Amino acid sequence: MIKAVAVDIDGTLTDDSRRMSLDAIAALRKVEDSGIPVILASGNVLPVAYAVSTYMGFSGPMVAENGGIVCDKQEVWVIGRPENPREAYEHLRTRMEVERLFTDRWRETEVGLKRDADLERVRSILKGFPVDVQTTGWAVHIMDKGMDKFLGVRKACDLLLISPADVAAIGDSENDERMIRECGWGVAIGNAADITKKSASYVCKGRNGAGVVEGLGWLGLI
């Protein structure tokens, strides 16, 4: 039995220009109204995840910064460690020109680079540092080694007194892969990365918000 739904924001609830899918939000509100909380699980910063969750009417904990921060009822748990990402970034900027995201002024546990950063070059330069470098398609994230959204979702489950096996996860990017693989049900939308699709229980034909609606239908939640 599904007891919560964890869903990514950028590229999943939004289209390629970051416009929110009203159909997807309406579908998730039906899930909420049925008594199943929606957990937003994002690579974005907590203020963004908090605002989206609040104004869309979701009751589940919020997972931000790729699992680095979890917030529930205005209480915050910091899971990620910022020291390694910051040290790696300081080294990186001596080797190549990179620009941090505007939202990094609120980022606490990782470093976000603009998406035009050369991903493979960043990974090559930071090889040997205790960090993971992932792309969401919207940004390049330098995270503490082993940090990912699933760790944040697992903390959210602890707060809800449920198991990750009770959660249906929906996403698109490589930073959603483990969340989709480890939760009880994993849904990859049509525009998802290949690695994410391979880990999913169900791969939608629909892209972005249309995929979310399709996935919720497959899960039997709407």
mmCIF file of the C-alpha atoms, coordinates in Angstrom:
data_MODEL
# 
_entry.id   MODEL 
# 
loop_
_atom_site.group_PDB 
_atom_site.id 
_atom_site.type_symbol 
_atom_site.label_atom_id 
_atom_site.label_alt_id 
_atom_site.label_comp_id 
_atom_site.label_asym_id 
_atom_site.label_entity_id 
_atom_site.label_seq_id 
_atom_site.pdbx_PDB_ins_code 
_atom_site.Cartn_x 
_atom_site.Cartn_y 
_atom_site.Cartn_z 
_atom_site.occupancy 
_atom_site.B_iso_or_equiv 
_atom_site.pdbx_formal_charge 
_atom_site.auth_seq_id 
_atom_site.auth_comp_id 
_atom_site.auth_asym_id 
_atom_site.auth_atom_id 
_atom_site.pdbx_PDB_model_num 
ATOM 1   C CA . MET A 1 1   ? 0.000  0.000  0.000   1.00 0.00 ? 1   MET A CA 1 
ATOM 2   C CA . ILE A 1 2   ? 1.381  3.401  -0.984  1.00 0.00 ? 2   ILE A CA 1 
ATOM 3   C CA . LYS A 1 3   ? 1.625  5.695  2.036   1.00 0.00 ? 3   LYS A CA 1 
ATOM 4   C CA . ALA A 1 4   ? 3.490  8.657  0.482   1.00 0.00 ? 4   ALA A CA 1 
ATOM 5   C CA . VAL A 1 5   ? 4.575  9.995  -2.899  1.00 0.00 ? 5   VAL A CA 1 
ATOM 6   C CA . ALA A 1 6   ? 8.026  11.569 -3.359  1.00 0.00 ? 6   ALA A CA 1 
ATOM 7   C CA . VAL A 1 7   ? 8.329  13.739 -6.457  1.00 0.00 ? 7   VAL A CA 1 
ATOM 8   C CA . ASP A 1 8   ? 11.063 15.838 -8.025  1.00 0.00 ? 8   ASP A CA 1 
ATOM 9   C CA . ILE A 1 9   ? 10.369 19.444 -9.044  1.00 0.00 ? 9   ILE A CA 1 
ATOM 10  C CA . ASP A 1 10  ? 12.550 20.726 -11.905 1.00 0.00 ? 10  ASP A CA 1 
ATOM 11  C CA . GLY A 1 11  ? 11.970 18.836 -15.146 1.00 0.00 ? 11  GLY A CA 1 
ATOM 12  C CA . THR A 1 12  ? 9.320  16.676 -13.487 1.00 0.00 ? 12  THR A CA 1 
ATOM 13  C CA . LEU A 1 13  ? 6.643  19.039 -12.209 1.00 0.00 ? 13  LEU A CA 1 
ATOM 14  C CA . THR A 1 14  ? 7.965  21.709 -14.586 1.00 0.00 ? 14  THR A CA 1 
ATOM 15  C CA . ASP A 1 15  ? 8.566  21.834 -18.314 1.00 0.00 ? 15  ASP A CA 1 
ATOM 16  C CA . ASP A 1 16  ? 11.812 22.762 -20.040 1.00 0.00 ? 16  ASP A CA 1 
ATOM 17  C CA . SER A 1 17  ? 11.229 26.449 -19.355 1.00 0.00 ? 17  SER A CA 1 
ATOM 18  C CA . ARG A 1 18  ? 10.457 25.754 -15.686 1.00 0.00 ? 18  ARG A CA 1 
ATOM 19  C CA . ARG A 1 19  ? 6.736  26.442 -15.970 1.00 0.00 ? 19  ARG A CA 1 
ATOM 20  C CA . MET A 1 20  ? 4.829  24.410 -13.395 1.00 0.00 ? 20  MET A CA 1 
ATOM 21  C CA . SER A 1 21  ? 2.386  21.822 -14.748 1.00 0.00 ? 21  SER A CA 1 
ATOM 22  C CA . LEU A 1 22  ? -1.022 22.703 -13.366 1.00 0.00 ? 22  LEU A CA 1 
ATOM 23  C CA . ASP A 1 23  ? -2.332 19.262 -14.369 1.00 0.00 ? 23  ASP A CA 1 
ATOM 24  C CA . ALA A 1 24  ? 0.381  17.553 -12.334 1.00 0.00 ? 24  ALA A CA 1 
ATOM 25  C CA . ILE A 1 25  ? -0.268 19.784 -9.332  1.00 0.00 ? 25  ILE A CA 1 
ATOM 26  C CA . ALA A 1 26  ? -4.013 19.107 -9.539  1.00 0.00 ? 26  ALA A CA 1 
ATOM 27  C CA . ALA A 1 27  ? -3.343 15.363 -9.672  1.00 0.00 ? 27  ALA A CA 1 
ATOM 28  C CA . LEU A 1 28  ? -1.030 15.519 -6.668  1.00 0.00 ? 28  LEU A CA 1 
ATOM 29  C CA . ARG A 1 29  ? -3.619 17.520 -4.759  1.00 0.00 ? 29  ARG A CA 1 
ATOM 30  C CA . LYS A 1 30  ? -6.043 14.624 -5.348  1.00 0.00 ? 30  LYS A CA 1 
ATOM 31  C CA . VAL A 1 31  ? -3.414 12.321 -3.851  1.00 0.00 ? 31  VAL A CA 1 
ATOM 32  C CA . GLU A 1 32  ? -3.100 14.628 -0.831  1.00 0.00 ? 32  GLU A CA 1 
ATOM 33  C CA . ASP A 1 33  ? -6.859 14.848 -0.435  1.00 0.00 ? 33  ASP A CA 1 
ATOM 34  C CA . SER A 1 34  ? -7.006 11.056 -0.332  1.00 0.00 ? 34  SER A CA 1 
ATOM 35  C CA . GLY A 1 35  ? -4.771 11.128 2.752   1.00 0.00 ? 35  GLY A CA 1 
ATOM 36  C CA . ILE A 1 36  ? -1.438 10.305 1.105   1.00 0.00 ? 36  ILE A CA 1 
ATOM 37  C CA . PRO A 1 37  ? 1.217  13.000 1.772   1.00 0.00 ? 37  PRO A CA 1 
ATOM 38  C CA . VAL A 1 38  ? 3.350  14.364 -1.055  1.00 0.00 ? 38  VAL A CA 1 
ATOM 39  C CA . ILE A 1 39  ? 7.081  14.727 -0.359  1.00 0.00 ? 39  ILE A CA 1 
ATOM 40  C CA . LEU A 1 40  ? 8.925  17.161 -2.614  1.00 0.00 ? 40  LEU A CA 1 
ATOM 41  C CA . ALA A 1 41  ? 12.458 15.852 -3.264  1.00 0.00 ? 41  ALA A CA 1 
ATOM 42  C CA . SER A 1 42  ? 14.543 18.452 -5.050  1.00 0.00 ? 42  SER A CA 1 
ATOM 43  C CA . GLY A 1 43  ? 18.105 19.433 -5.851  1.00 0.00 ? 43  GLY A CA 1 
ATOM 44  C CA . ASN A 1 44  ? 17.009 23.001 -5.308  1.00 0.00 ? 44  ASN A CA 1 
ATOM 45  C CA . VAL A 1 45  ? 17.476 24.965 -2.094  1.00 0.00 ? 45  VAL A CA 1 
ATOM 46  C CA . LEU A 1 46  ? 15.104 24.694 0.858   1.00 0.00 ? 46  LEU A CA 1 
ATOM 47  C CA . PRO A 1 47  ? 13.414 28.110 0.373   1.00 0.00 ? 47  PRO A CA 1 
ATOM 48  C CA . VAL A 1 48  ? 12.310 27.026 -3.112  1.00 0.00 ? 48  VAL A CA 1 
ATOM 49  C CA . ALA A 1 49  ? 11.111 23.577 -2.002  1.00 0.00 ? 49  ALA A CA 1 
ATOM 50  C CA . TYR A 1 50  ? 9.360  25.106 1.010   1.00 0.00 ? 50  TYR A CA 1 
ATOM 51  C CA . ALA A 1 51  ? 7.545  27.679 -1.103  1.00 0.00 ? 51  ALA A CA 1 
ATOM 52  C CA . VAL A 1 52  ? 6.417  25.153 -3.707  1.00 0.00 ? 52  VAL A CA 1 
ATOM 53  C CA . SER A 1 53  ? 5.240  22.664 -1.101  1.00 0.00 ? 53  SER A CA 1 
ATOM 54  C CA . THR A 1 54  ? 3.385  25.288 0.921   1.00 0.00 ? 54  THR A CA 1 
ATOM 55  C CA . TYR A 1 55  ? 1.614  27.026 -1.938  1.00 0.00 ? 55  TYR A CA 1 
ATOM 56  C CA . MET A 1 56  ? 0.739  23.786 -3.729  1.00 0.00 ? 56  MET A CA 1 
ATOM 57  C CA . GLY A 1 57  ? -0.839 22.380 -0.580  1.00 0.00 ? 57  GLY A CA 1 
ATOM 58  C CA . PHE A 1 58  ? 1.455  19.414 0.084   1.00 0.00 ? 58  PHE A CA 1 
ATOM 59  C CA . SER A 1 59  ? 1.779  18.074 3.631   1.00 0.00 ? 59  SER A CA 1 
ATOM 60  C CA . GLY A 1 60  ? 4.829  15.804 3.442   1.00 0.00 ? 60  GLY A CA 1 
ATOM 61  C CA . PRO A 1 61  ? 8.340  16.748 4.556   1.00 0.00 ? 61  PRO A CA 1 
ATOM 62  C CA . MET A 1 62  ? 10.488 18.617 2.032   1.00 0.00 ? 62  MET A CA 1 
ATOM 63  C CA . VAL A 1 63  ? 13.795 17.190 0.814   1.00 0.00 ? 63  VAL A CA 1 
ATOM 64  C CA . ALA A 1 64  ? 16.166 19.831 -0.585  1.00 0.00 ? 64  ALA A CA 1 
ATOM 65  C CA . GLU A 1 65  ? 19.745 20.005 -1.873  1.00 0.00 ? 65  GLU A CA 1 
ATOM 66  C CA . ASN A 1 66  ? 19.664 16.408 -3.137  1.00 0.00 ? 66  ASN A CA 1 
ATOM 67  C CA . GLY A 1 67  ? 18.959 15.012 0.306   1.00 0.00 ? 67  GLY A CA 1 
ATOM 68  C CA . GLY A 1 68  ? 21.260 17.372 2.181   1.00 0.00 ? 68  GLY A CA 1 
ATOM 69  C CA . ILE A 1 69  ? 18.409 19.113 4.005   1.00 0.00 ? 69  ILE A CA 1 
ATOM 70  C CA . VAL A 1 70  ? 15.018 17.886 5.207   1.00 0.00 ? 70  VAL A CA 1 
ATOM 71  C CA . CYS A 1 71  ? 12.298 20.153 6.583   1.00 0.00 ? 71  CYS A CA 1 
ATOM 72  C CA . ASP A 1 72  ? 9.032  19.208 8.247   1.00 0.00 ? 72  ASP A CA 1 
ATOM 73  C CA . LYS A 1 73  ? 6.649  21.592 9.991   1.00 0.00 ? 73  LYS A CA 1 
ATOM 74  C CA . GLN A 1 74  ? 9.354  24.287 9.973   1.00 0.00 ? 74  GLN A CA 1 
ATOM 75  C CA . GLU A 1 75  ? 11.881 22.053 11.733  1.00 0.00 ? 75  GLU A CA 1 
ATOM 76  C CA . VAL A 1 76  ? 15.062 21.482 9.732   1.00 0.00 ? 76  VAL A CA 1 
ATOM 77  C CA . TRP A 1 77  ? 17.513 18.573 9.702   1.00 0.00 ? 77  TRP A CA 1 
ATOM 78  C CA . VAL A 1 78  ? 20.880 19.086 7.981   1.00 0.00 ? 78  VAL A CA 1 
ATOM 79  C CA . ILE A 1 79  ? 22.137 15.737 6.682   1.00 0.00 ? 79  ILE A CA 1 
ATOM 80  C CA . GLY A 1 80  ? 24.783 16.758 4.169   1.00 0.00 ? 80  GLY A CA 1 
ATOM 81  C CA . ARG A 1 81  ? 28.221 18.061 5.119   1.00 0.00 ? 81  ARG A CA 1 
ATOM 82  C CA . PRO A 1 82  ? 29.341 21.199 3.266   1.00 0.00 ? 82  PRO A CA 1 
ATOM 83  C CA . GLU A 1 83  ? 33.076 21.047 3.966   1.00 0.00 ? 83  GLU A CA 1 
ATOM 84  C CA . ASN A 1 84  ? 34.092 18.612 1.202   1.00 0.00 ? 84  ASN A CA 1 
ATOM 85  C CA . PRO A 1 85  ? 32.011 20.242 -1.567  1.00 0.00 ? 85  PRO A CA 1 
ATOM 86  C CA . ARG A 1 86  ? 33.331 23.680 -0.663  1.00 0.00 ? 86  ARG A CA 1 
ATOM 87  C CA . GLU A 1 87  ? 36.934 22.498 -0.601  1.00 0.00 ? 87  GLU A CA 1 
ATOM 88  C CA . ALA A 1 88  ? 36.435 20.765 -3.955  1.00 0.00 ? 88  ALA A CA 1 
ATOM 89  C CA . TYR A 1 89  ? 34.896 23.912 -5.437  1.00 0.00 ? 89  TYR A CA 1 
ATOM 90  C CA . GLU A 1 90  ? 37.802 26.082 -4.273  1.00 0.00 ? 90  GLU A CA 1 
ATOM 91  C CA . HIS A 1 91  ? 40.169 23.688 -6.026  1.00 0.00 ? 91  HIS A CA 1 
ATOM 92  C CA . LEU A 1 92  ? 37.978 23.552 -9.129  1.00 0.00 ? 92  LEU A CA 1 
ATOM 93  C CA . ARG A 1 93  ? 37.920 27.309 -9.599  1.00 0.00 ? 93  ARG A CA 1 
ATOM 94  C CA . THR A 1 94  ? 41.731 27.357 -9.753  1.00 0.00 ? 94  THR A CA 1 
ATOM 95  C CA . ARG A 1 95  ? 41.617 24.949 -12.690 1.00 0.00 ? 95  ARG A CA 1 
ATOM 96  C CA . MET A 1 96  ? 38.672 26.191 -14.750 1.00 0.00 ? 96  MET A CA 1 
ATOM 97  C CA . GLU A 1 97  ? 36.243 29.076 -14.929 1.00 0.00 ? 97  GLU A CA 1 
ATOM 98  C CA . VAL A 1 98  ? 32.914 28.171 -13.351 1.00 0.00 ? 98  VAL A CA 1 
ATOM 99  C CA . GLU A 1 99  ? 29.913 30.143 -12.145 1.00 0.00 ? 99  GLU A CA 1 
ATOM 100 C CA . ARG A 1 100 ? 27.732 29.236 -9.183  1.00 0.00 ? 100 ARG A CA 1 
ATOM 101 C CA . LEU A 1 101 ? 23.953 29.306 -9.273  1.00 0.00 ? 101 LEU A CA 1 
ATOM 102 C CA . PHE A 1 102 ? 22.076 32.404 -8.155  1.00 0.00 ? 102 PHE A CA 1 
ATOM 103 C CA . THR A 1 103 ? 20.360 30.253 -5.511  1.00 0.00 ? 103 THR A CA 1 
ATOM 104 C CA . ASP A 1 104 ? 23.696 29.212 -3.984  1.00 0.00 ? 104 ASP A CA 1 
ATOM 105 C CA . ARG A 1 105 ? 23.390 32.190 -1.626  1.00 0.00 ? 105 ARG A CA 1 
ATOM 106 C CA . TRP A 1 106 ? 20.885 29.954 0.193   1.00 0.00 ? 106 TRP A CA 1 
ATOM 107 C CA . ARG A 1 107 ? 22.605 26.624 -0.414  1.00 0.00 ? 107 ARG A CA 1 
ATOM 108 C CA . GLU A 1 108 ? 24.001 25.046 2.742   1.00 0.00 ? 108 GLU A CA 1 
ATOM 109 C CA . THR A 1 109 ? 25.336 21.534 2.080   1.00 0.00 ? 109 THR A CA 1 
ATOM 110 C CA . GLU A 1 110 ? 26.590 21.478 -1.517  1.00 0.00 ? 110 GLU A CA 1 
ATOM 111 C CA . VAL A 1 111 ? 27.775 23.675 -4.378  1.00 0.00 ? 111 VAL A CA 1 
ATOM 112 C CA . GLY A 1 112 ? 25.621 24.274 -7.450  1.00 0.00 ? 112 GLY A CA 1 
ATOM 113 C CA . LEU A 1 113 ? 27.192 25.286 -10.750 1.00 0.00 ? 113 LEU A CA 1 
ATOM 114 C CA . LYS A 1 114 ? 25.371 26.682 -13.772 1.00 0.00 ? 114 LYS A CA 1 
ATOM 115 C CA . ARG A 1 115 ? 24.366 23.940 -16.180 1.00 0.00 ? 115 ARG A CA 1 
ATOM 116 C CA . ASP A 1 116 ? 26.770 25.064 -18.916 1.00 0.00 ? 116 ASP A CA 1 
ATOM 117 C CA . ALA A 1 117 ? 29.710 23.870 -16.805 1.00 0.00 ? 117 ALA A CA 1 
ATOM 118 C CA . ASP A 1 118 ? 31.599 21.065 -18.567 1.00 0.00 ? 118 ASP A CA 1 
ATOM 119 C CA . LEU A 1 119 ? 30.405 18.090 -16.512 1.00 0.00 ? 119 LEU A CA 1 
ATOM 120 C CA . GLU A 1 120 ? 33.104 15.622 -17.518 1.00 0.00 ? 120 GLU A CA 1 
ATOM 121 C CA . ARG A 1 121 ? 35.854 18.190 -17.014 1.00 0.00 ? 121 ARG A CA 1 
ATOM 122 C CA . VAL A 1 122 ? 34.508 19.023 -13.553 1.00 0.00 ? 122 VAL A CA 1 
ATOM 123 C CA . ARG A 1 123 ? 34.449 15.324 -12.699 1.00 0.00 ? 123 ARG A CA 1 
ATOM 124 C CA . SER A 1 124 ? 37.970 14.856 -14.006 1.00 0.00 ? 124 SER A CA 1 
ATOM 125 C CA . ILE A 1 125 ? 39.396 17.781 -12.021 1.00 0.00 ? 125 ILE A CA 1 
ATOM 126 C CA . LEU A 1 126 ? 37.653 16.677 -8.822  1.00 0.00 ? 126 LEU A CA 1 
ATOM 127 C CA . LYS A 1 127 ? 38.612 13.012 -9.155  1.00 0.00 ? 127 LYS A CA 1 
ATOM 128 C CA . GLY A 1 128 ? 40.035 11.940 -5.817  1.00 0.00 ? 128 GLY A CA 1 
ATOM 129 C CA . PHE A 1 129 ? 38.030 14.455 -3.807  1.00 0.00 ? 129 PHE A CA 1 
ATOM 130 C CA . PRO A 1 130 ? 35.416 12.932 -1.447  1.00 0.00 ? 130 PRO A CA 1 
ATOM 131 C CA . VAL A 1 131 ? 32.532 14.360 -3.482  1.00 0.00 ? 131 VAL A CA 1 
ATOM 132 C CA . ASP A 1 132 ? 29.986 13.248 -6.053  1.00 0.00 ? 132 ASP A CA 1 
ATOM 133 C CA . VAL A 1 133 ? 29.309 15.391 -9.116  1.00 0.00 ? 133 VAL A CA 1 
ATOM 134 C CA . GLN A 1 134 ? 25.882 15.010 -10.709 1.00 0.00 ? 134 GLN A CA 1 
ATOM 135 C CA . THR A 1 135 ? 23.797 16.878 -13.229 1.00 0.00 ? 135 THR A CA 1 
ATOM 136 C CA . THR A 1 136 ? 20.073 17.520 -13.092 1.00 0.00 ? 136 THR A CA 1 
ATOM 137 C CA . GLY A 1 137 ? 19.940 19.089 -16.523 1.00 0.00 ? 137 GLY A CA 1 
ATOM 138 C CA . TRP A 1 138 ? 19.412 22.404 -14.713 1.00 0.00 ? 138 TRP A CA 1 
ATOM 139 C CA . ALA A 1 139 ? 22.662 22.525 -12.769 1.00 0.00 ? 139 ALA A CA 1 
ATOM 140 C CA . VAL A 1 140 ? 25.832 20.637 -11.910 1.00 0.00 ? 140 VAL A CA 1 
ATOM 141 C CA . HIS A 1 141 ? 25.893 19.691 -8.235  1.00 0.00 ? 141 HIS A CA 1 
ATOM 142 C CA . ILE A 1 142 ? 29.009 19.043 -6.154  1.00 0.00 ? 142 ILE A CA 1 
ATOM 143 C CA . MET A 1 143 ? 27.849 16.992 -3.171  1.00 0.00 ? 143 MET A CA 1 
ATOM 144 C CA . ASP A 1 144 ? 29.459 15.213 -0.266  1.00 0.00 ? 144 ASP A CA 1 
ATOM 145 C CA . LYS A 1 145 ? 30.391 11.656 -1.229  1.00 0.00 ? 145 LYS A CA 1 
ATOM 146 C CA . GLY A 1 146 ? 27.422 9.320  -0.915  1.00 0.00 ? 146 GLY A CA 1 
ATOM 147 C CA . MET A 1 147 ? 24.820 12.079 -0.555  1.00 0.00 ? 147 MET A CA 1 
ATOM 148 C CA . ASP A 1 148 ? 21.652 11.646 -2.599  1.00 0.00 ? 148 ASP A CA 1 
ATOM 149 C CA . LYS A 1 149 ? 17.919 12.267 -2.504  1.00 0.00 ? 149 LYS A CA 1 
ATOM 150 C CA . PHE A 1 150 ? 17.148 8.814  -1.141  1.00 0.00 ? 150 PHE A CA 1 
ATOM 151 C CA . LEU A 1 151 ? 18.886 9.677  2.145   1.00 0.00 ? 151 LEU A CA 1 
ATOM 152 C CA . GLY A 1 152 ? 16.584 12.664 2.474   1.00 0.00 ? 152 GLY A CA 1 
ATOM 153 C CA . VAL A 1 153 ? 13.522 10.612 1.560   1.00 0.00 ? 153 VAL A CA 1 
ATOM 154 C CA . ARG A 1 154 ? 14.530 8.014  4.141   1.00 0.00 ? 154 ARG A CA 1 
ATOM 155 C CA . LYS A 1 155 ? 14.645 10.755 6.798   1.00 0.00 ? 155 LYS A CA 1 
ATOM 156 C CA . ALA A 1 156 ? 11.244 11.990 5.604   1.00 0.00 ? 156 ALA A CA 1 
ATOM 157 C CA . CYS A 1 157 ? 9.922  8.447  6.023   1.00 0.00 ? 157 CYS A CA 1 
ATOM 158 C CA . ASP A 1 158 ? 11.239 8.345  9.587   1.00 0.00 ? 158 ASP A CA 1 
ATOM 159 C CA . LEU A 1 159 ? 9.310  11.530 10.309  1.00 0.00 ? 159 LEU A CA 1 
ATOM 160 C CA . LEU A 1 160 ? 6.147  10.063 8.777   1.00 0.00 ? 160 LEU A CA 1 
ATOM 161 C CA . LEU A 1 161 ? 6.669  6.743  10.616  1.00 0.00 ? 161 LEU A CA 1 
ATOM 162 C CA . ILE A 1 162 ? 6.673  4.769  7.372   1.00 0.00 ? 162 ILE A CA 1 
ATOM 163 C CA . SER A 1 163 ? 9.225  2.799  5.355   1.00 0.00 ? 163 SER A CA 1 
ATOM 164 C CA . PRO A 1 164 ? 10.749 3.752  1.974   1.00 0.00 ? 164 PRO A CA 1 
ATOM 165 C CA . ALA A 1 165 ? 9.071  0.551  0.783   1.00 0.00 ? 165 ALA A CA 1 
ATOM 166 C CA . ASP A 1 166 ? 5.757  2.390  1.316   1.00 0.00 ? 166 ASP A CA 1 
ATOM 167 C CA . VAL A 1 167 ? 6.778  5.289  -0.965  1.00 0.00 ? 167 VAL A CA 1 
ATOM 168 C CA . ALA A 1 168 ? 6.205  5.827  -4.683  1.00 0.00 ? 168 ALA A CA 1 
ATOM 169 C CA . ALA A 1 169 ? 8.968  8.022  -6.175  1.00 0.00 ? 169 ALA A CA 1 
ATOM 170 C CA . ILE A 1 170 ? 8.682  10.030 -9.405  1.00 0.00 ? 170 ILE A CA 1 
ATOM 171 C CA . GLY A 1 171 ? 11.549 11.815 -11.154 1.00 0.00 ? 171 GLY A CA 1 
ATOM 172 C CA . ASP A 1 172 ? 13.623 12.421 -14.242 1.00 0.00 ? 172 ASP A CA 1 
ATOM 173 C CA . SER A 1 173 ? 17.307 13.152 -13.619 1.00 0.00 ? 173 SER A CA 1 
ATOM 174 C CA . GLU A 1 174 ? 20.292 11.045 -12.637 1.00 0.00 ? 174 GLU A CA 1 
ATOM 175 C CA . ASN A 1 175 ? 20.049 12.500 -9.126  1.00 0.00 ? 175 ASN A CA 1 
ATOM 176 C CA . ASP A 1 176 ? 16.622 10.804 -8.874  1.00 0.00 ? 176 ASP A CA 1 
ATOM 177 C CA . GLU A 1 177 ? 17.974 7.362  -9.813  1.00 0.00 ? 177 GLU A CA 1 
ATOM 178 C CA . ARG A 1 178 ? 18.622 5.912  -6.359  1.00 0.00 ? 178 ARG A CA 1 
ATOM 179 C CA . MET A 1 179 ? 15.390 7.364  -4.957  1.00 0.00 ? 179 MET A CA 1 
ATOM 180 C CA . ILE A 1 180 ? 13.472 5.662  -7.760  1.00 0.00 ? 180 ILE A CA 1 
ATOM 181 C CA . ARG A 1 181 ? 15.424 2.420  -7.348  1.00 0.00 ? 181 ARG A CA 1 
ATOM 182 C CA . GLU A 1 182 ? 15.207 2.172  -3.550  1.00 0.00 ? 182 GLU A CA 1 
ATOM 183 C CA . CYS A 1 183 ? 11.601 3.231  -2.937  1.00 0.00 ? 183 CYS A CA 1 
ATOM 184 C CA . GLY A 1 184 ? 8.784  0.708  -3.156  1.00 0.00 ? 184 GLY A CA 1 
ATOM 185 C CA . TRP A 1 185 ? 7.559  2.018  -6.508  1.00 0.00 ? 185 TRP A CA 1 
ATOM 186 C CA . GLY A 1 186 ? 9.720  3.998  -8.931  1.00 0.00 ? 186 GLY A CA 1 
ATOM 187 C CA . VAL A 1 187 ? 8.317  6.009  -11.831 1.00 0.00 ? 187 VAL A CA 1 
ATOM 188 C CA . ALA A 1 188 ? 10.526 7.637  -14.483 1.00 0.00 ? 188 ALA A CA 1 
ATOM 189 C CA . ILE A 1 189 ? 8.810  10.204 -16.675 1.00 0.00 ? 189 ILE A CA 1 
ATOM 190 C CA . GLY A 1 190 ? 9.270  10.263 -20.433 1.00 0.00 ? 190 GLY A CA 1 
ATOM 191 C CA . ASN A 1 191 ? 12.110 12.804 -20.428 1.00 0.00 ? 191 ASN A CA 1 
ATOM 192 C CA . ALA A 1 192 ? 14.064 10.958 -17.734 1.00 0.00 ? 192 ALA A CA 1 
ATOM 193 C CA . ALA A 1 193 ? 17.752 10.098 -18.023 1.00 0.00 ? 193 ALA A CA 1 
ATOM 194 C CA . ASP A 1 194 ? 18.462 6.586  -19.323 1.00 0.00 ? 194 ASP A CA 1 
ATOM 195 C CA . ILE A 1 195 ? 20.000 5.478  -16.000 1.00 0.00 ? 195 ILE A CA 1 
ATOM 196 C CA . THR A 1 196 ? 16.859 6.621  -14.191 1.00 0.00 ? 196 THR A CA 1 
ATOM 197 C CA . LYS A 1 197 ? 14.568 4.802  -16.625 1.00 0.00 ? 197 LYS A CA 1 
ATOM 198 C CA . LYS A 1 198 ? 16.531 1.580  -16.124 1.00 0.00 ? 198 LYS A CA 1 
ATOM 199 C CA . SER A 1 199 ? 15.894 1.745  -12.367 1.00 0.00 ? 199 SER A CA 1 
ATOM 200 C CA . ALA A 1 200 ? 12.164 2.441  -12.617 1.00 0.00 ? 200 ALA A CA 1 
ATOM 201 C CA . SER A 1 201 ? 9.230  0.122  -12.044 1.00 0.00 ? 201 SER A CA 1 
ATOM 202 C CA . TYR A 1 202 ? 7.371  2.045  -14.733 1.00 0.00 ? 202 TYR A CA 1 
ATOM 203 C CA . VAL A 1 203 ? 8.540  4.386  -17.508 1.00 0.00 ? 203 VAL A CA 1 
ATOM 204 C CA . CYS A 1 204 ? 5.983  6.923  -18.681 1.00 0.00 ? 204 CYS A CA 1 
ATOM 205 C CA . LYS A 1 205 ? 5.432  7.941  -22.263 1.00 0.00 ? 205 LYS A CA 1 
ATOM 206 C CA . GLY A 1 206 ? 4.424  11.431 -21.169 1.00 0.00 ? 206 GLY A CA 1 
ATOM 207 C CA . ARG A 1 207 ? 7.051  14.047 -20.488 1.00 0.00 ? 207 ARG A CA 1 
ATOM 208 C CA . ASN A 1 208 ? 7.283  16.377 -17.501 1.00 0.00 ? 208 ASN A CA 1 
ATOM 209 C CA . GLY A 1 209 ? 3.916  17.020 -15.818 1.00 0.00 ? 209 GLY A CA 1 
ATOM 210 C CA . ALA A 1 210 ? 2.045  14.790 -18.263 1.00 0.00 ? 210 ALA A CA 1 
ATOM 211 C CA . GLY A 1 211 ? 4.326  11.964 -17.155 1.00 0.00 ? 211 GLY A CA 1 
ATOM 212 C CA . VAL A 1 212 ? 3.542  12.669 -13.510 1.00 0.00 ? 212 VAL A CA 1 
ATOM 213 C CA . VAL A 1 213 ? -0.188 12.389 -14.200 1.00 0.00 ? 213 VAL A CA 1 
ATOM 214 C CA . GLU A 1 214 ? 0.389  9.199  -16.183 1.00 0.00 ? 214 GLU A CA 1 
ATOM 215 C CA . GLY A 1 215 ? 2.537  7.742  -13.419 1.00 0.00 ? 215 GLY A CA 1 
ATOM 216 C CA . LEU A 1 216 ? -0.017 8.523  -10.726 1.00 0.00 ? 216 LEU A CA 1 
ATOM 217 C CA . GLY A 1 217 ? -2.601 6.777  -12.860 1.00 0.00 ? 217 GLY A CA 1 
ATOM 218 C CA . TRP A 1 218 ? -0.381 3.712  -13.218 1.00 0.00 ? 218 TRP A CA 1 
ATOM 219 C CA . LEU A 1 219 ? 0.064  3.707  -9.440  1.00 0.00 ? 219 LEU A CA 1 
ATOM 220 C CA . GLY A 1 220 ? -3.717 3.732  -9.040  1.00 0.00 ? 220 GLY A CA 1 
ATOM 221 C CA . LEU A 1 221 ? -3.696 6.973  -7.068  1.00 0.00 ? 221 LEU A CA 1 
ATOM 222 C CA . ILE A 1 222 ? -5.923 9.036  -9.357  1.00 0.00 ? 222 ILE A CA 1 
# 
